[in-house]
């Protein structure tokens, strides 16, 4: 059955030009972090304008991450029923709706609804993309995973760096965080032809789509645990790097640039780590390197945040970006076919993002209680050390089957 499905998928892939599909994947990926990264540099302004507490401000990042976990299984079921490509189109429509609602963000419930819709859209696309890579690029899955992850980081970098300047140019923070909807329009226009071409596929997908989520697989739980710790670190830092340095006396624009650097170095890692990984049958030393870098960066940010902040954030970003790139590759490498890859993604994202969603909220609450960021960053440091302990178990040849 698996070989027949694979053959059908390769036939469907042949109807698409790889270059055009890669371009469409890149445009989709640009949207998956811009929706998140456009908010943190403006958190102090939003807090002041809407009268939000630190915990409520943290929820602006927590809510979409929670959605990315809770809506991963429904995204998997949607992809099985309607096709992975159609599910991604739905995700882009949800993102576009969320961006549009941000224009009415001065009404707090509307802002949180906008963030909710964006989170669901990210959940659907993020869950389905590893299966698309496994389907169309089975021999180059690591490289293509790094490619679309690089697109995510480009979107995050641009959104972080331009959030405050766009608020100035456009006249409001609401217009700034809504303006990224242009990316969703462009991505949807590029993705719809992919949906039309792949709609010819019928029987193979229905037959391959009988796999459930791998709840009984130790390998799946190992991947979920690794991605959980990486996600806790990433989303907590995404939410609070800029506000932390603003509390140290930096301007909002400068703090936004620091957050942009955090994304830029992740882009570099997304482009370079897959090249190194392709030459390493056993990637555990590479896992140890990138997770170790993240731990070093956390030590520095916790104890001497103003010592060399641009260096600390570069080390942190490269470590976390490399760790996430390698983690996403596991979703493809440890699954024997595209459907099981999507199932592993759904399970791992449900566990990891649902737990990681508490990170920004918890850090915001700890900041409120302690009056600073030392204790919140110590919690992240402990998480990084735990993640480093999992690295030795990520041996090659494991499978969820």
Beta strands, then each sheet from edge to edge (+ up, - down):
end
